[in-house]
Amino acid sequence: MKAKALLLLQGLAIVLAGWFVFAPAIHGGWLWDDGLEVTKNPVLRDPAGIWKIWFAPTGLDYFPLKTTVQWVQWHLWGMRTTGYHLTAIGLHLLGALLLWRLLAQLGVRLAWVGGLLFAVHPLAVESVAWIAELKNVLSLPLVLGAMMVWVSGDHARPDSSMGPIGRIRLISLALFIAAMLCKSSVVMFPFVLLLYAWWKRGRIARADILASAPFFVVSLVLGVIAVVFQNQRAITGFGVPLGGFLSRLAAAGLAIAFYATKCVVPVGMLPIYPQWKVDPPALVQFLPWAAVAGLVFWLVREARSGRSWPRHVLFGLGFFLLNLVPVLGFVPIAYLRIAPVADHFAYLSLAGMVGLAAAGLGALAQPHFGIGPIGPMLIMVTLAALALDSRRYAAVFQSEKTLWAYTVQRNPRAWLAYNNLGIALRAEGKRQEAVADYEASLRLSPGFAEAHNNLGVALAEMGRQPEAIAQYREAIRLNPKFADPYNNLGNLLFRAGRLAEAQSCLETALRLNPDYPEAHNNLGELLIRTGHADEAIVHLQRALGFRPDFPEAENNLGAALASKGRLPEAISHYEAALQLAPDFAEAHNNLGLALAASHRLPEAVRHYEQALRLDPNLTQTHYNLGLALRAEGRMDEASEQFKEAK
């Protein structure tokens, strides 16, 4: 009974500690590529999205189980971020509890300390506090579960492929497949199984290789799919400057040293770390490899002398190193153009270092070391310090502005952070400050097409159209497969009356990204102007299919339907636009027109008046209101409105 109570208290401590760490991020907003993953992902809004996720994927990666979970989340919570954050925190704490259980299975004395350390470690904060990193916190419990099941089956030797052990291995394989369908960085798990066999029995037998063979097949197939998606979708339109083999080797060694240091001394955490100059590499940059080789050689030699502790260290260190292999840059991945390392890359590997720390502390706690009560006290003080630092860092992820202001302050050469801070400032209406940040981004990275596009948007909003056009054209020159500047340039040219050029740009944007609701809306509005209402209706319906909460598309679809004489349908879409955006003056005016044409003059007058309360400078609305008032016999009021319309 006492043992069960102790286990319950230990589990509760992990949960409460994790809750304390991540409480500041629970109501945090959307960040960085959360839009790509969730808020602007049309497949999540699609009732048939589940089928598309698995059999007709349109994303940059093929992680269908992760995207399925996002689809469910979207239908539960929509744009409310709290549910997404609670899910991530819950999965992280589940991972910490399962790591505790796995370490206990492996005989680690202070397994609970390992679970608690993982729950509060600063290196884990980015993966938990950033909604788009669901793939990390979702894949970890699955891969830990696969390992736990495998270990439980291994304890039941001798082998029986069709008996209980065979079923256990199938369960482990199923969990591994599920983990791979959440994030492909768990691809090294089959090698971990062989490392476990060596740790357990001092050798890798033929039976171990055969038992792990299905895992290698899954790893190979889904790993190749991940590489294909990265090369054909994620990194198209820009290069990933990794250099030649020696440069990649040097960068990989530096990354290993970086992650090991952050695991042991987790200070100075950043969303974007400074770039390294490794092309060509300096001789000193290969020192981490020499250190790793020397350490492994010494540990192997000590293990062969009959000592058990070196084998334990090699197991923990091997888990750490193996799970870093996919993110070291030997295979190009899109993020490496931004920074050579990232906290979320080491989330799985952290479990290995945490396990190693727990095992080491457990060994030191044995009586013959004589550390007495001061040992547990130091452990608790260290864990408390880590939890406080993690909580402080988690608060940075509350909003785009806090995140990127924090980043540029500590890494002034983070070109992407300046761009993202500009986006946050522009959203607050601080366009001049946003322009300054976009320009800072471009000084650091002149070939960054997205910053050119964003600078164009801010300049256009400030009325500096020629400069905006130049920025859009430069973005297109740098990345001809980037749909956004085509859409933005097309919209600007449309407003300037250059309709043929505008239509060409908008059609190009849709060729590059057929699921682009803003481009469908802009092209639909242009087609109304040029008298092609039927085509406009098709594009506007597509815009709303991809983004149902799009008031401009509802308003434009109403206009297209009204031009075809389909007034009841037009009225319903104008009303839908106003439900989404009650202060949408143009929609009030258009609804007034449709109501007046339907002989519903009192209602039309109310909407005209509301449009003018929102924007008194709407000349055409003054005229429309004058016509409606005259039709009602209110001549003096009508005369006043006609005067305002002049």
Summary of the structure (lengths in Angstrom):
residues: 646
radius of gyration: 29.7
end to end distance: 87.7
largest distance: 106.6
contacts: 2190
relative contact order: 0.06
helix: 76%
strand: 0%
